[in-house]
Amino acid sequence: MKQDELPLVRPKSLNESLRYYTRDMTNWLGQQGLRLGLQPDVVTIVGLLVVVLAAWLAAHGDFLASGVVLALGTPLDVLDGAIARAMNRKSRFGAFLDSTLDRYADGLMFAGLGYFFAAHGQLNELLLALFALLGAYSVSYVRARAEGLDIGSIKEGWFDRLVRTVVLILMLLTGLVVPGLVILALGSHLTALQRMLLVWRATRNDETR
């Protein structure tokens, strides 16, 4: 979600729902971050660095530690937006940076897992990680493309980024990496198709050129 946005209407996704119902707590955290002099963009970058560490641990097969680091770093994804709201800042660059680094974070985690599988000759698992990454990117791309075509922000879907992150953390903590990747791959691609259907419904009455 963009740094300066908080849903004020009925949430469309689990991500929005969580932000909506915890808005009092996140607003308080934002105020504390502001008092400490934290900058939203810096928090966003630190969040990515945490993911880099989690990806490195995953690449070396230390899945439990990777899951712990990723879980501890996840709140930073909320804190940057909370601080931006506390500053009453509406920064297009901040929103751009947040979304872009989210994509890097997704890529890094799956790259770390892919490296582990490649190093151990597990090519089928490597392909599965790549397929899950493709699904994650497709979910984000459908939303971004719809916004670019002025169709609106398509936030609905079963496997938004929050759900994908939760599944990723759980599969690392439990060691059920392959079943988790299967869930992520199927869930992400189904969500991309779900959003594509919503775009089709919104545009099916467009004039044919």
Salt bridges, closest charged atoms under 4 A:
GLU16 OE2 - LYS155 NZ 2.96
ASP41 OD1 - ARG89 NH2 3.03
ASP77 OD2 - ARG19 NH2 3.73
ASP77 OD2 - ARG161 NH1 3.63
ASP102 OD1 - ARG161 NH1 3.50
ASP106 OD2 - ARG103 NH2 3.59
ASP106 OD1 - ARG161 NE 3.42
ASP106 OD2 - ARG164 NH2 3.79
GLU147 OE2 - ARG143 NE 3.28
